[in-house]
């Protein structure tokens, strides 16, 4: 894969930990029983 150099003002910042946390929370919520899951909101758990 060839790296593309963009000007500083056009770079997109991606926090890897945010992505990993979102993936893990999604996995954990899927494994949570439905009676508990209905009280959980993905956005609140991730933050």
Secondary structure, 3 states (H helix, E strand, C coil): CCCCCCCHHHCCCCCHHHHHHHHHHHHHHHHCCHHHHCCCCHHHHHC
